[in-house]
Amino acid sequence: MKTTDNHPALLFKGAGYLIGSLITFVLGISLFILTENFVIALSSSLPIGTTLGILIEQRFQSGQDQLDSRKTKLFTGLLLLGIIVFFAILFL
């Protein structure tokens, strides 16, 4: 018989953080190639990659498709902050 229980993903703990660090590396290298400035690449890729890593890890560990609205607002705000910091440093 089939059950209706949701089974969490069979990934090890920390897989989301590793994916977030990969996103940070790829974003940092691409921003360094575009701007040719290490400080801009580092300060812009770290907040975005870290936030996405935390979000992916929580999604893997909870096994849910969606997070609650408070966490979604927090992560959206952090992503926007990372993007704003990128443009502020780039154009100032």
C-alpha positions in Angstrom: 0.0 0.0 0.0 1.1 3.5 -0.7 1.3 6.0 2.1 0.8 9.7 2.0 3.8 10.6 4.2 6.2 13.1 2.9 9.8 11.8 3.0 12.6 14.4 3.3 15.3 14.4 0.7 18.0 11.8 1.2 20.8 14.4 1.4 23.3 14.7 4.1 23.2 17.6 6.6 25.0 20.6 5.2 24.3 19.9 1.5 22.4 23.2 1.2 25.4 25.1 2.7 27.7 23.5 0.2 25.3 24.5 -2.7 25.2 28.0 -1.2 29.0 28.1 -1.2 29.1 27.0 -4.8 26.7 29.7 -5.7 28.9 32.2 -3.8 32.0 31.1 -5.7 30.4 31.2 -9.1 28.8 34.6 -8.4 32.0 36.0 -7.0 34.1 34.8 -10.0 31.5 36.1 -12.5 31.3 39.5 -10.7 35.1 39.7 -10.6 35.2 39.1 -14.4 32.5 41.7 -15.0 33.8 44.4 -12.7 37.5 43.5 -12.4 37.3 44.6 -8.7 37.8 42.0 -6.0 36.1 44.0 -3.2 32.9 44.4 -5.2 32.9 40.7 -6.1 33.5 39.6 -2.5 31.1 42.0 -0.8 28.3 41.2 -3.2 28.5 37.5 -3.6 28.8 36.6 0.1 25.4 37.9 1.3 23.6 36.4 -1.6 25.3 33.0 -1.5 25.0 32.7 2.2 21.3 33.5 2.2 20.6 31.1 -0.6 22.6 28.4 1.2 20.7 28.8 4.4 17.4 28.8 2.5 18.3 25.6 0.6 19.5 23.8 3.7 16.3 24.6 5.6 14.3 23.4 2.6 16.3 20.1 2.4 16.1 19.4 6.2 12.4 20.3 6.7 11.2 18.4 3.6 8.6 21.1 3.0 8.0 22.8 -0.3 7.4 26.2 1.2 8.7 28.1 4.3 6.5 30.2 6.5 5.9 33.8 5.5 8.1 35.3 8.1 11.2 33.4 6.9 10.3 34.1 3.3 10.2 37.9 4.1 13.5 37.7 6.0 15.3 35.9 3.1 13.9 38.2 0.5 15.0 41.2 2.5 18.5 39.7 2.9 18.7 39.0 -0.9 17.6 42.6 -1.7 20.2 43.9 0.8 22.9 42.0 -1.0 21.8 43.3 -4.4 21.6 46.9 -3.1 25.1 46.6 -1.6 26.4 45.4 -4.9 25.0 48.3 -6.8 26.0 50.9 -4.1 29.6 49.7 -4.2 29.6 49.4 -8.0 28.4 52.9 -8.7 29.9 54.9 -5.8 
